[in-house]
Amino acid sequence: MQTASTSAAPQSASQKAMLWIVFAGFFMQALDTTIVNTALPSMARSLGEKPLDLKSVVVAYTLTMAMLTPASGWLADKFGTRRVYSTAILIFVLGSVFCATAHTLPQLVIARVLQGIGGSMLLPIGRLAVLRNIPGEQYIAALAFVSVAGQVGPLLGPALGGWLVQDVSWHWIFLINVPVGFVGLFAVRRYLPQDAVRAVAPFDWLGCGLLSLCMVAFSLALENGAHSPWSVALIAVSIVSVLLYIPHARRRVAPLFQLALFREPNFSIGLIGNLFCRIGSGAVPFLLPLLFQLQLGYSPFHSGLLLLPIAIAGMLAKRWVVPLVNRFGYDVFLQVNTWVVGVSIASFAAMSPGWPLVLSIVQLSVFGWANSMQFAAMNSITLKGLSHQDAGSGNSLFSMVQMLAIGLGVSIGGGLVSLFSVKLGVAAPAYRLAFFTMGVVTVFSAWIFRRLDAKPAPLHAKNVEAKPVQAR
């Protein structure tokens, strides 16, 4: 795919350089999403914390990205693509340095928030730069080329993170962003065109604040546990804030997200289905390295290598999505494939000391294959029914839900392991029960997809490549 995309990319030197700049930014963001998970046990020992307590390191990053992604397009219009993209890279690099120099868990969480601020702008503004500077007939090929970074990052991240932790230090999983970032800053100044600042409507900061409060309060409620009185209060704050957004959106001329988006039935159903399905999928990259290292005794590098089948199978599965969806329809495909994803997650509960390596590779490959097709189909059915006017707003809301689901998956998955460990007094069966539970949650989303429109327009291969998701 990379060869084909590259050959179709624009031939001018400046346009090629710009594509590589966007590729590098997307690669840093995609790499950082996956490289941290393998290092969590080592980071926990270094900081004197329990490994499961480091789930806040992952949640802080994804939640920050979810909150700030909708503002990225407005910032690019207001201040210019090149200026905002340079700022995003600089913030991301500074956040990486602060992560590497953190000595306590709170310091690391704050640094991850700073990293998330920069990361939230890298992908959407990079796409925007491609859209504004690449001719229409070359846009699909250019965006497909850039999307390769989203596949290479998860492919290299776990193994690279495991090697750095095992042979160097966990600090280097963040420090490797520094040279890449500085080269990117120089290249942006040299090759990315300075587009004109546009007249834009005022950004809906109140609406963004209400939805951000909803996400933060709900995530903190999960962190505190079901039996904490603070959790009840936080859930109430979460519900009230989202309810307050409804009259706010009705009164405002240009709200953050138009309520009319939800009149498209497949968008509403796809959004809810995405949320529940991605909660299970989001827990897997967090829980598997902990299971491999803490329960099965694998080294960090071995643990990272074991995650390769997920990424490789996911890349190979892309070509199967289009014919399967067109043959069986979105509703049937998503119902069946969701069961495959959920059952494969639940099957990880069977992994234990002495479990055959070949069987583990099969399990991981099946999950990667089905999960990749699930994402492609869910992305398409959720967004394709929106009008041109609503597409931008719908895509931003969709990106928020994706990142929120990953954070919820980590919080719920880690919380279940902690809960079962306390109840059972032993960690090993706690991991098994957590995987089984997350699999059941994923299977539940198959029931949601039953309500999809059974006869939407056919899916095309270029649509699968043209809409790479922010979190994989």
C-alpha positions as CSV (number, residue, x, y, z in Angstrom):
1,M,0.0,0.0,0.0
2,Q,2.8,2.4,0.8
3,T,4.4,1.9,-2.6
4,A,1.2,2.6,-4.4
5,S,0.4,5.6,-2.4
6,T,3.8,7.1,-2.8
7,S,3.8,6.7,-6.5
8,A,0.5,8.5,-6.7
9,A,1.6,11.3,-4.5
10,P,2.4,14.8,-5.9
11,Q,5.8,15.1,-7.7
12,S,6.8,18.6,-6.6
13,A,9.6,18.7,-4.0
14,S,7.7,21.1,-1.7
15,Q,4.6,18.9,-1.7
16,K,6.5,15.8,-1.1
17,A,8.3,17.4,1.8
18,M,5.0,18.6,3.2
19,L,3.6,15.1,3.1
20,W,6.6,13.8,5.0
21,I,6.1,16.5,7.6
22,V,2.5,15.4,8.1
23,F,3.6,11.8,8.1
24,A,6.1,12.4,10.8
25,G,3.6,14.2,13.0
26,F,1.0,11.5,12.6
27,F,3.8,8.9,13.3
28,M,4.8,10.6,16.5
29,Q,1.2,10.7,17.7
30,A,0.5,7.1,16.7
31,L,3.7,5.8,18.1
32,D,3.2,7.5,21.4
33,T,-0.3,6.0,21.7
34,T,1.1,2.5,21.7
35,I,4.7,2.7,22.9
36,V,3.8,3.6,26.5
37,N,1.8,0.5,27.3
38,T,4.7,-1.9,27.1
39,A,6.7,0.3,29.5
40,L,4.1,0.6,32.2
41,P,5.4,-2.1,34.6
42,S,9.0,-0.7,34.5
43,M,7.7,2.9,34.9
44,A,5.7,1.7,37.9
45,R,8.7,0.2,39.6
46,S,10.8,3.3,38.9
47,L,8.1,5.6,40.4
48,G,7.3,3.4,43.3
49,E,3.7,2.8,42.2
50,K,1.5,-0.2,41.4
51,P,1.3,-0.9,37.7
52,L,-2.5,-0.6,37.5
53,D,-2.3,2.8,39.1
54,L,-0.5,4.0,35.9
55,K,-3.7,3.8,33.9
56,S,-4.0,7.5,34.7
57,V,-0.9,8.0,32.5
58,V,-2.8,6.6,29.5
59,V,-6.2,8.1,30.3
60,A,-4.7,11.6,30.8
61,Y,-3.3,11.6,27.3
62,T,-6.4,10.2,25.5
63,L,-8.8,12.4,27.5
64,T,-6.9,15.5,26.7
65,M,-6.9,14.7,23.1
66,A,-10.6,14.0,23.2
67,M,-11.3,17.4,24.7
68,L,-9.1,19.5,22.5
69,T,-9.4,17.9,19.1
70,P,-12.6,19.9,18.1
71,A,-10.7,23.1,18.6
72,S,-7.9,22.2,16.2
73,G,-9.6,23.2,13.0
74,W,-10.8,26.5,14.4
75,L,-7.3,27.3,15.7
76,A,-5.8,26.6,12.2
77,D,-8.3,28.9,10.6
78,K,-7.8,31.6,13.2
79,F,-4.0,31.6,13.4
80,G,-2.8,29.7,10.3
81,T,-2.0,26.1,9.6
82,R,1.8,26.4,9.7
83,R,1.8,28.4,13.0
84,V,-0.5,26.1,14.8
85,Y,1.2,22.9,13.5
86,S,4.6,24.2,14.6
87,T,3.1,25.0,18.0
88,A,1.6,21.5,18.3
89,I,5.0,19.9,17.6
90,L,6.7,22.2,20.1
91,I,4.1,21.4,22.8
92,F,4.3,17.7,22.1
93,V,8.1,17.7,22.3
94,L,8.1,19.7,25.6
95,G,5.5,17.3,27.0
96,S,7.8,14.4,26.0
97,V,10.8,16.0,27.8
98,F,8.7,16.6,30.9
99,C,7.5,13.0,30.8
100,A,11.1,11.7,30.7
101,T,12.1,13.9,33.6
102,A,9.1,13.1,35.9
103,H,10.0,11.7,39.3
104,T,6.4,11.1,40.6
105,L,3.2,9.8,39.1
106,P,1.4,13.2,39.4
107,Q,4.3,14.9,37.6
108,L,4.0,12.2,34.8
109,V,0.3,12.7,34.5
110,I,0.6,16.5,34.1
111,A,3.3,16.0,31.5
112,R,1.1,13.6,29.6
113,V,-1.7,16.2,29.6
114,L,0.8,18.6,28.0
115,Q,1.7,16.0,25.5
116,G,-1.9,15.4,24.8
117,I,-2.5,19.1,24.1
118,G,0.1,18.9,21.3
119,G,-1.0,15.5,20.1
120,S,-4.6,16.6,19.8
121,M,-3.6,19.0,17.0
122,L,-1.0,16.9,15.0
123,L,-3.3,14.7,13.1
124,P,-6.4,16.9,12.3
125,I,-4.2,19.9,11.4
126,G,-1.9,17.7,9.3
127,R,-4.9,16.5,7.4
128,L,-6.1,20.0,6.9
129,A,-2.7,21.0,5.6
130,V,-2.9,18.2,3.0
131,L,-6.4,19.2,2.1
132,R,-5.5,22.8,1.5
133,N,-2.2,22.3,-0.4
134,I,-2.7,19.1,-2.5
135,P,-4.8,19.2,-5.7
136,G,-8.1,17.4,-5.5
137,E,-7.2,14.6,-8.0
138,Q,-4.2,13.8,-5.8
139,Y,-5.8,14.2,-2.4
140,I,-6.9,10.6,-1.8
141,A,-3.4,9.2,-2.7
142,A,-1.7,11.8,-0.5
143,L,-4.0,11.1,2.5
144,A,-3.5,7.3,2.0
145,F,0.3,7.9,2.1
146,V,0.0,9.8,5.3
147,S,-2.3,7.2,6.8
148,V,0.5,4.6,6.6
149,A,2.1,6.3,9.6
150,G,-1.0,5.3,11.6
151,Q,-0.2,1.7,10.8
152,V,3.6,1.8,11.2
153,G,3.3,3.5,14.6
154,P,1.3,0.6,16.2
155,L,3.5,-1.9,14.4
156,L,6.8,-0.5,15.8
157,G,5.5,1.0,19.1
158,P,5.2,-2.1,21.4
159,A,8.4,-3.8,20.3
160,L,10.4,-0.5,20.3
161,G,9.1,0.4,23.7
162,G,9.9,-3.0,25.1
163,W,13.5,-2.9,23.7
164,L,14.1,0.6,25.1
165,V,12.8,-0.3,28.5
166,Q,14.8,-3.6,28.6
167,D,18.1,-2.4,27.2
168,V,18.2,1.4,27.9
169,S,15.5,3.1,30.1
170,W,11.8,3.8,30.0
171,H,12.6,7.5,29.8
172,W,13.7,7.0,26.2
173,I,10.2,6.1,25.0
174,F,9.6,9.8,25.4
175,L,13.0,11.2,24.6
176,I,13.0,9.7,21.1
177,N,10.3,12.3,20.2
178,V,12.8,15.1,20.7
179,P,15.0,14.7,17.7
180,V,12.0,13.9,15.5
181,G,10.2,16.9,16.8
182,F,13.0,19.3,16.2
183,V,13.6,18.1,12.6
184,G,9.8,18.5,12.1
185,L,9.9,22.1,13.4
186,F,12.7,22.9,10.9
187,A,10.9,21.2,8.1
188,V,7.6,23.0,8.9
189,R,9.3,26.4,8.7
190,R,11.0,25.4,5.5
191,Y,8.4,23.5,3.5
192,L,4.9,24.0,4.9
193,P,3.2,27.0,3.2
194,Q,1.9,29.9,5.3
195,D,-1.8,30.0,4.5
196,A,-3.8,33.1,4.9
197,V,-5.6,33.6,8.2
198,R,-9.3,33.2,7.7
199,A,-12.3,35.0,9.2
200,V,-13.9,32.6,11.5
201,A,-16.9,32.6,13.8
202,P,-16.2,32.7,17.5
203,F,-15.4,29.2,18.9
204,D,-18.0,27.6,21.2
205,W,-15.8,27.5,24.3
206,L,-18.8,27.1,26.6
207,G,-20.0,24.1,24.7
208,C,-16.6,22.6,24.5
209,G,-16.2,23.2,28.3
210,L,-19.5,21.5,29.1
211,L,-18.7,18.4,27.1
212,S,-15.1,18.3,28.4
213,L,-16.5,18.5,32.0
214,C,-18.8,15.6,31.2
215,M,-15.9,13.4,30.0
216,V,-13.6,14.4,32.8
217,A,-16.2,13.9,35.5
218,F,-17.2,10.5,34.2
219,S,-13.6,9.4,33.9
220,L,-12.8,10.5,37.4
221,A,-15.9,8.7,38.7
222,L,-14.5,5.4,37.2
223,E,-11.1,6.1,38.7
224,N,-12.7,6.5,42.2
225,G,-14.6,3.3,42.0
226,A,-18.3,2.4,42.3
227,H,-18.4,2.5,46.1
228,S,-17.0,6.0,46.5
229,P,-19.5,8.8,47.3
230,W,-17.4,11.1,45.1
231,S,-18.2,8.8,42.1
232,V,-21.9,9.4,42.6
233,A,-21.4,13.2,42.7
234,L,-19.1,13.1,39.6
235,I,-21.5,11.0,37.6
236,A,-24.2,13.6,38.5
237,V,-21.9,16.4,37.3
238,S,-21.3,14.5,34.1
239,I,-25.0,14.0,33.4
240,V,-25.9,17.6,34.3
241,S,-23.2,19.0,32.0
242,V,-24.3,17.1,29.0
243,L,-27.9,18.0,29.6
244,L,-27.0,21.7,29.9
245,Y,-25.3,21.4,26.5
246,I,-28.6,20.6,24.8
247,P,-30.3,24.0,25.4
248,H,-27.0,25.7,24.8
249,A,-26.7,24.1,21.4
250,R,-30.2,25.1,20.5
251,R,-29.7,28.8,21.4
252,R,-26.3,29.2,19.8
253,V,-26.0,29.9,16.1
254,A,-22.8,27.9,15.6
255,P,-22.5,25.4,18.5
256,L,-19.6,23.0,18.9
257,F,-21.8,20.2,17.6
258,Q,-25.2,20.7,15.9
259,L,-28.0,18.7,17.4
260,A,-29.1,18.0,13.9
261,L,-26.3,15.5,13.6
262,F,-28.4,13.0,15.5
263,R,-31.2,13.2,13.0
264,E,-29.1,10.9,10.8
265,P,-30.0,7.5,12.4
266,N,-26.9,5.7,11.4
267,F,-24.7,8.4,12.9
268,S,-26.4,8.1,16.3
269,I,-26.4,4.3,16.2
270,G,-22.8,4.2,14.9
271,L,-21.6,6.6,17.6
272,I,-23.1,4.6,20.4
273,G,-21.9,1.3,18.9
274,N,-18.4,2.8,18.5
275,L,-18.3,3.9,22.1
276,F,-19.2,0.4,23.5
277,C,-17.2,-1.6,21.0
278,R,-14.1,0.6,21.5
279,I,-14.2,0.4,25.3
280,G,-13.4,-3.3,25.0
281,S,-10.8,-2.8,22.2
282,G,-9.3,0.1,24.1
283,A,-8.6,-2.0,27.2
284,V,-6.7,-4.7,25.3
285,P,-3.4,-2.7,24.5
286,F,-3.3,-1.7,28.2
287,L,-4.1,-5.0,29.8
288,L,-2.1,-7.4,27.5
289,P,1.4,-6.0,28.3
290,L,0.6,-6.2,32.1
291,L,-0.7,-9.8,31.7
292,F,2.4,-10.8,29.7
293,Q,5.0,-9.2,32.1
294,L,3.3,-9.5,35.5
295,Q,1.5,-12.8,35.1
296,L,3.3,-14.8,32.4
297,G,6.8,-13.6,33.2
298,Y,7.7,-12.3,29.7
299,S,10.4,-9.6,29.3
300,P,9.3,-6.1,28.1
301,F,10.8,-6.8,24.7
302,H,9.2,-10.2,24.4
303,S,5.9,-8.7,25.5
304,G,6.2,-6.0,22.8
305,L,7.0,-8.6,20.1
306,L,3.9,-10.6,21.1
307,L,1.7,-7.6,20.2
308,L,3.0,-7.6,16.6
309,P,0.5,-10.1,15.3
310,I,-2.3,-7.6,16.2
311,A,-0.8,-4.9,14.1
312,I,0.2,-7.1,11.2
313,A,-3.1,-8.9,11.0
314,G,-4.8,-5.5,11.2
315,M,-2.9,-4.2,8.2
316,L,-3.6,-7.4,6.1
317,A,-7.4,-7.3,7.0
318,K,-7.9,-3.9,5.3
319,R,-8.5,-5.4,1.8
320,W,-11.2,-7.7,3.1
321,V,-13.5,-5.0,4.5
322,V,-15.0,-3.7,1.3
323,P,-16.0,-7.0,-0.3
324,L,-17.5,-8.4,2.9
325,V,-19.5,-5.2,3.7
326,N,-20.8,-4.9,0.1
327,R,-21.8,-8.6,0.1
328,F,-23.5,-8.9,3.5
329,G,-24.4,-5.2,4.3
330,Y,-23.2,-3.1,7.3
331,D,-25.8,-4.5,9.7
332,V,-25.0,-8.2,9.2
333,F,-21.3,-7.6,8.9
334,L,-21.0,-5.5,12.1
335,Q,-23.2,-7.9,14.1
336,V,-21.1,-10.9,13.2
337,N,-17.7,-9.2,13.3
338,T,-18.5,-7.6,16.7
339,W,-19.1,-11.1,18.1
340,V,-15.7,-12.2,16.7
341,V,-14.0,-9.1,18.3
342,G,-15.7,-9.7,21.6
343,V,-15.1,-13.5,21.7
344,S,-11.4,-12.9,20.8
345,I,-11.0,-10.5,23.7
346,A,-12.7,-12.9,26.1
347,S,-10.3,-15.7,24.8
348,F,-7.4,-13.8,26.3
349,A,-8.7,-15.0,29.7
350,A,-7.4,-18.4,28.8
351,M,-3.7,-17.3,28.6
352,S,-1.8,-18.6,31.6
353,P,1.8,-19.8,32.3
354,G,2.5,-22.7,30.0
355,W,-0.1,-21.5,27.4
356,P,1.2,-22.5,23.9
357,L,2.9,-19.6,22.1
358,V,1.4,-20.6,18.8
359,L,-2.1,-20.5,20.2
360,S,-1.4,-17.0,21.7
361,I,-0.3,-15.8,18.2
362,V,-3.5,-17.2,16.7
363,Q,-5.7,-15.4,19.3
364,L,-3.9,-12.1,18.9
365,S,-4.0,-12.3,15.1
366,V,-7.8,-13.0,15.1
367,F,-8.3,-10.1,17.4
368,G,-6.2,-7.8,15.2
369,W,-7.9,-8.9,12.0
370,A,-11.4,-8.6,13.2
371,N,-10.7,-5.3,15.2
372,S,-9.2,-3.6,12.1
373,M,-12.2,-4.5,9.9
374,Q,-14.5,-3.4,12.8
375,F,-13.0,0.0,12.9
376,A,-13.1,0.5,9.1
377,A,-16.8,-0.5,8.9
378,M,-17.8,1.5,12.0
379,N,-16.0,4.6,10.7
380,S,-17.7,4.5,7.4
381,I,-21.3,3.7,8.5
382,T,-21.1,6.4,11.2
383,L,-20.0,9.3,8.9
384,K,-21.1,8.5,5.4
385,G,-24.7,9.5,5.8
386,L,-23.9,13.0,7.0
387,S,-24.4,16.0,4.7
388,H,-21.4,18.0,3.4
389,Q,-22.4,20.8,5.9
390,D,-22.4,18.4,8.9
391,A,-19.4,16.3,7.9
392,G,-16.8,18.4,9.7
393,S,-18.8,18.7,12.9
394,G,-19.7,15.0,12.8
395,N,-16.1,13.9,12.3
396,S,-14.9,16.0,15.2
397,L,-17.6,14.5,17.5
398,F,-16.7,11.1,16.2
399,S,-13.0,11.7,17.0
400,M,-14.0,12.8,20.6
401,V,-15.9,9.6,21.1
402,Q,-13.1,7.4,19.8
403,M,-10.5,8.9,22.2
404,L,-13.0,8.9,25.1
405,A,-13.7,5.2,24.5
406,I,-10.0,4.4,24.6
407,G,-9.7,6.2,28.0
408,L,-12.8,4.5,29.3
409,G,-11.5,1.1,28.2
410,V,-8.3,1.6,30.1
411,S,-10.1,2.9,33.2
412,I,-12.7,0.1,33.2
413,G,-10.2,-2.6,32.3
414,G,-7.7,-1.6,35.0
415,G,-10.5,-1.0,37.5
416,L,-11.9,-4.5,37.0
417,V,-8.5,-6.1,37.6
418,S,-8.1,-4.1,40.8
419,L,-11.6,-5.0,41.9
420,F,-11.3,-8.7,41.2
421,S,-7.8,-8.8,42.8
422,V,-9.3,-7.4,46.0
423,K,-12.3,-9.7,45.9
424,L,-10.3,-12.8,45.1
425,G,-7.0,-12.0,46.8
426,V,-5.0,-13.2,43.7
427,A,-4.1,-11.2,40.6
428,A,-4.0,-14.0,38.0
429,P,-7.8,-14.8,37.9
430,A,-8.5,-11.1,38.1
431,Y,-6.9,-10.6,34.7
432,R,-8.9,-13.5,33.3
433,L,-12.2,-12.1,34.6
434,A,-11.4,-8.6,33.3
435,F,-10.7,-9.9,29.8
436,F,-13.9,-11.9,29.9
437,T,-15.9,-9.0,31.1
438,M,-14.5,-6.6,28.4
439,G,-15.3,-9.2,25.8
440,V,-18.9,-9.3,27.0
441,V,-19.2,-5.5,26.8
442,T,-17.9,-5.6,23.2
443,V,-20.4,-8.3,22.3
444,F,-23.2,-6.2,23.7
445,S,-22.5,-3.6,21.0
446,A,-23.6,-6.1,18.4
447,W,-27.1,-5.6,19.6
448,I,-26.7,-1.9,19.0
449,F,-25.7,-2.5,15.4
450,R,-28.9,-4.4,14.8
451,R,-30.7,-1.0,14.5
452,L,-28.5,0.2,11.5
453,D,-30.0,1.0,8.2
454,A,-29.6,-2.3,6.3
455,K,-29.2,-0.7,2.9
456,P,-26.7,2.2,2.9
457,A,-24.6,3.0,-0.2
458,P,-21.8,0.5,-0.9
459,L,-18.4,1.0,0.7
460,H,-15.5,1.8,-1.5
461,A,-11.9,1.0,-0.9
462,K,-10.7,4.6,-1.2
463,N,-13.1,5.6,1.6
464,V,-11.5,3.1,4.0
465,E,-8.1,4.6,3.3
466,A,-9.2,8.2,3.1
467,K,-10.6,8.3,6.6
468,P,-7.9,7.1,8.9
469,V,-9.0,7.2,12.5
470,Q,-7.1,9.0,15.2
471,A,-6.8,6.2,17.6
472,R,-6.0,2.7,16.6
